[in-house]
Amino acid sequence: MRTAQIVLPRDRAAVPFPVLVGTFCFLWASAFAAAKIGMADSPPLLLLTMRFLLAGIVILGAAVVTRTAWTLSWRDVLLFSVLGVVNQAIFLGLGYVGMYSIPSGLAALVVSANPVLTAVAAAWLLNEAMTWRKAAGLLLGVFGVAWVVESHLAGGGVPLVGIAFIIAALISLVAGTLIFKMFAPAKGHWIGNGIQSVAAGVATLPFALGFENIGDIVPTWRLLMAVLYLALFVSVLAYLLWFHMLTVSGATAASSYHFIMPPLGLLFGWLLLGEHVAAIDLVGILPVAVGIYLVTRAQGDPK
């Protein structure tokens, strides 16, 4: 596990937890805009397939080169393969298809409802306490997200089919979060992430070839940079950070950080894609920040 330890040391004093969280939020939120940039030159499922397979090759290749110890059982391999299908192939496959017709910022807004669904499911399946303080934090987060969503949707013109795909993707993300928290091993996440990426690529490939045309891919520097960013910084680094956050935090607390995705998603959509952002939308950041604080401090999560 040398490689994983270099990226995410177990000693939290070396890399403060807030730094890991901030890095994860930055990478996760920027992925929506990066995906839209890539889809300008490639159909969504083919873009995903390239991203998944490249990430898997990089991770497993690095594991071989650095002689990373194999600590996974066959059960663990099967589990990470399932996570690859649920956490990546289904979640991102549905998300990319939906985002093909709606703004990237709006997609980030819908997916940010993850903490609410996760909190309810975790209270039922993982016996995580639903305290009044945690509930208040979740409600504040919902309010902040709703504030931004209402302003963003006021102009209309958003296809309902696109929204439906993003909601289905959200449900898959929640399922993947709970599966990891319930069954994932405490070690081996670096190689596990590689297995997850390869499984996601293999699962997505038949749908990409069946519903999309390889001839529609336009080989540009823009597409190359988008694929590299999504594969190396999101599929490799961001997912490893996400696994680490889930391991050291409760599912509800870790998922609560998704409430910060709406303002970040809108920011990246504005900076990189020129998507419209009203100044009043930024007011939603305050209740989101307070909500995250209440949820994460409700059970003494890492600092």
Beta strands, then each sheet from edge to edge (+ up, - down):
end
